[in-house]
C-alpha cells in the first residue's frame, strides 16, 4: 500500500511534471525487480533519485570516512529528535548520492507551513549544526562535510538579522538589500542602504546567533552521547535507519552515562 501523505510530505513544491517523473521512475524500478505493482518503497526511491540523485555505490568511502559520515548524520538526527517545532526525522542514510552528498537526514513536515517563529528558525539552525558538532564531540576535530550545513545556517542567521527584525541588538528593522526592477541595464541589486558600522554590527550579530546555537547543540549532544553512539552504530551496520526503528531510538529516554553519586552535606566554616 502507498501512503499518499508520506509522498505529499516528501514532494513539497513539486509541479505536475515533477510528480509524473517520480511515477515513471518508480514504475521503472518496480519493473526491473519483477514487481507487478508500484510500492511505497519504489516511490520513495524514485523521489530520492529525483531530489538527491542516484545512489553512488561505486563511491566507496574508507572506514574512517564512513565513520565520520555516520556520526555526522546521527548528529543531525539526534538534534532534530530532541527539539520541538522541527519536522520529524523520517530516514537517516550514509549511502552516497548524487555528485557530493555522502549521506543525508530526511525530515518530513507534518503540515503545510507559511510562517516561522524565531524559535523555529533557531531550532532549524541548530539541526543544521548537529553534524559538525557531532564530529567535534567525537573526534575533537571537524571535516569538510559540513560546508553546505554552514552555508544554510549562516543564511538563516543573516535573514533573521537583516530581513525579519529578530535581532535584539539591531531591533525590528529591515537591512535587506533593496530589489529594483531591471530597466535599461540597471543593476537589479540596489546595494546597501546602511553604513559600514551597521554592516559590521550585522556580521557580529550573525556570528553571535550561530555561535550561541553551536554551544547549545554541543551541550545537547554531550548529554545524549549514548544515543548518538547507538544511532551511529546502527548506521554503520545497516547504512539506512528509518521508520519505527528510528522513531523508537529517538523517543527513548536518555540514560545517565555515569552512575549518580549520593550527595553529601559539607559544612563550610
PEKASUL-V938552 format. One record per backbone hydrogen bond with DSSP energy under -1.0 kcal/mol. CO is the residue of the C=O (numbers start at 0). NH is the residue of the N-H. E is the energy in kcal/mol with one decimal. If there is no record, write none. Layout:
CO:NH:E
CO:NH:E
This chain:
2:6:-1.6
3:7:-2.7
4:8:-2.3
5:9:-1.8
10:13:-1.6
14:18:-2.2
15:19:-2.4
16:20:-1.9
17:21:-2.0
18:22:-2.5
19:23:-2.4
20:24:-2.4
21:25:-2.6
22:26:-2.4
23:27:-2.0
24:28:-2.2
25:29:-2.5
26:30:-2.3
27:31:-2.3
28:32:-1.2
29:34:-2.6
30:33:-1.4
38:42:-2.0
39:43:-2.6
40:44:-2.1
41:45:-2.2
42:46:-2.4
43:47:-2.3
44:48:-2.1
45:49:-2.3
46:50:-2.9
47:51:-2.7
53:97:-1.8
55:58:-1.6
57:59:-1.5
61:65:-2.6
62:66:-1.8
63:67:-2.2
64:68:-2.7
65:69:-2.2
66:70:-2.3
67:71:-2.6
68:72:-2.8
69:73:-2.3
70:74:-2.2
71:75:-1.7
72:76:-2.2
73:77:-2.8
74:78:-2.1
75:79:-2.4
76:80:-2.5
87:107:-2.1
89:242:-1.3
90:105:-3.2
91:240:-2.7
92:103:-2.3
95:55:-3.0
100:96:-2.5
103:92:-2.8
105:89:-3.4
105:90:-1.5
116:120:-2.1
117:121:-2.4
118:122:-2.3
119:123:-2.3
120:124:-2.2
121:125:-2.1
122:126:-2.2
123:127:-1.8
124:128:-1.5
128:132:-2.4
129:133:-2.0
130:134:-1.8
131:135:-2.0
132:136:-2.8
133:137:-2.2
134:138:-2.9
135:139:-1.5
143:146:-1.5
145:149:-2.7
146:150:-2.0
147:151:-2.3
148:152:-2.6
149:153:-2.6
150:154:-2.0
151:155:-2.0
152:156:-2.3
153:157:-2.6
154:158:-2.2
155:159:-2.2
156:160:-1.6
157:161:-3.2
158:162:-2.2
158:163:-2.1
159:165:-2.9
161:174:-3.0
161:175:-1.1
166:170:-1.9
170:172:-2.3
177:189:-2.1
180:182:-1.0
182:185:-2.0
187:179:-1.8
194:198:-2.1
195:199:-2.2
196:200:-2.0
197:201:-2.5
198:202:-2.0
199:203:-2.1
200:204:-2.3
201:205:-2.7
202:206:-2.4
203:207:-2.4
204:208:-2.5
205:209:-2.2
206:210:-2.8
207:211:-2.6
208:212:-2.0
209:213:-2.4
210:214:-2.1
211:215:-1.9
212:216:-2.4
213:217:-2.3
214:218:-2.2
215:219:-2.2
216:220:-2.7
217:221:-2.1
218:222:-1.8
219:223:-1.4
223:227:-2.2
224:228:-2.5
225:229:-2.2
226:230:-2.3
227:231:-2.1
228:232:-2.3
229:233:-1.9
230:234:-2.3
231:235:-2.3
232:236:-1.5
233:237:-2.9
234:238:-2.4
238:93:-2.4
240:91:-2.6
241:245:-1.0
242:246:-2.4
243:247:-2.8
244:248:-1.7
245:249:-2.4
246:250:-1.8
247:251:-1.2
